[in-house]
């Protein structure tokens, strides 16, 4: 089975192995540093997919109120519900599977790294499904550092699996802030389960995994604080510059807002006042004329 998977992913294995040897022989770095540099290159190439994932997650989060309305409106009609949801995704230009793209790309690379280390450092045949193989690069078994000098063997101290789980949890905490509480706790349990099932992996795999987690942590911090993952700032109240209170009716009284500072009304009010006074004077003159005629 292991040999079959290796043949299936042979193009990726050959490419990753070539880059790793390039760093080791042409650049002159130790094997463990070569793995670190390879990981940085991989994560950098995947950055556009990561940004696309973040935008998709943010878009899905913004659509949640409308999706809830659709689920409530078509509660008894699941087919219509899915149709309306897909129409909404299409209208807003959001791919609901966009958040899975980096994971789909990472898995073949992770498998490829496993087979590269298996080829460079040899394989004991302990996993079944494939016989023991000789190391194509004998120096790889001494290319580590500190307590994990042999990159082709598992870490007997289990420190590398623990570091991998911790760094993975730290890198995911930045993204977990935008998730629902239930999803957040599920994602927190994922690194523990992943470390439990991979503790027997060779040390070189954990060098790749830990480096990938640290680089991802830095990328997520930038994306979610200064990039497309940043929460939009709430609109300040009264941003239009106008008061939301209705304007008071103007009056000619002193102290009213519509009255000028010198105590007189506005030009429009003064004109109305003059018109009233003129009308009153005309009526008074007409009354005096009638009295004179009577006399």
Residue pairs with C-beta under 8 A, 6 or more apart in sequence:
1 128
1 129
1 130
2 127
2 128
2 129
2 130
3 129
3 130
5 111
5 115
6 13
6 115
6 118
6 130
9 108
9 111
9 112
9 115
12 108
12 109
12 111
12 112
13 112
13 115
13 116
13 119
15 112
16 38
16 109
16 112
16 113
16 116
17 116
17 119
17 120
19 38
19 41
20 31
20 34
20 35
20 38
20 116
20 120
21 34
21 137
23 29
23 33
23 34
23 37
23 38
24 30
24 31
24 34
24 143
27 34
27 37
29 37
30 143
30 145
31 120
31 137
31 139
31 140
31 143
31 144
31 151
31 204
32 143
32 144
32 145
32 151
32 204
32 207
34 143
35 113
35 151
35 204
35 207
35 208
35 211
36 207
36 211
38 208
39 207
39 208
39 211
39 212
39 215
40 211
40 215
42 109
42 212
43 212
43 215
43 216
43 219
46 102
46 105
46 106
47 219
49 101
49 102
49 105
50 102
50 216
50 219
50 220
50 223
51 223
51 227
51 228
52 98
52 101
53 98
53 99
53 100
53 101
53 102
54 175
54 223
54 224
54 227
54 228
54 229
55 98
55 228
55 229
56 94
56 95
56 96
56 98
56 99
57 98
57 99
57 175
57 178
57 229
58 178
58 228
58 229
59 92
59 94
60 94
60 96
60 99
61 178
63 88
63 89
63 92
63 94
66 88
67 85
67 88
70 81
70 84
70 85
70 88
71 81
73 84
74 80
74 81
74 84
75 81
89 95
89 96
110 208
110 209
113 204
113 205
113 208
114 201
114 205
117 140
117 151
117 152
117 202
117 204
117 205
118 133
118 152
118 202
119 133
119 136
120 135
120 136
120 137
120 140
120 152
120 204
121 135
121 137
121 140
121 141
121 150
121 151
121 152
121 153
121 202
121 204
122 132
122 133
122 134
122 135
122 136
122 141
122 152
123 130
123 132
123 133
124 132
125 131
125 132
125 133
135 141
135 152
140 151
140 152
140 204
141 150
141 151
141 152
141 153
142 149
142 150
143 149
143 151
144 150
144 151
144 203
144 204
144 207
147 155
147 157
147 159
148 155
148 160
148 203
148 206
148 207
150 203
151 202
151 203
151 204
151 207
152 202
152 203
152 204
153 202
153 203
154 199
154 200
154 201
154 202
154 203
155 161
155 199
155 203
155 206
158 199
160 203
160 206
160 207
160 210
161 195
161 198
161 199
161 201
161 206
162 195
163 206
163 210
164 191
164 194
164 195
164 198
164 206
164 209
164 210
164 213
165 191
165 192
165 194
165 195
166 191
167 210
167 213
167 214
167 217
168 190
168 191
168 194
168 195
168 209
168 213
169 188
169 191
170 213
170 217
171 213
171 214
171 216
171 217
171 220
172 187
172 188
172 190
172 191
174 217
174 220
174 221
174 224
175 220
175 224
175 229
176 183
176 184
176 187
176 188
177 224
178 224
178 229
178 231
179 187
198 205
220 229
223 229
224 230
238 244
248 256
248 257
248 258
250 256
250 257
250 258
250 266
250 269
251 258
251 259
252 259
252 265
252 269
252 273
253 259
254 263
258 265
258 266
258 269
259 265
259 266
260 266
264 270
265 273
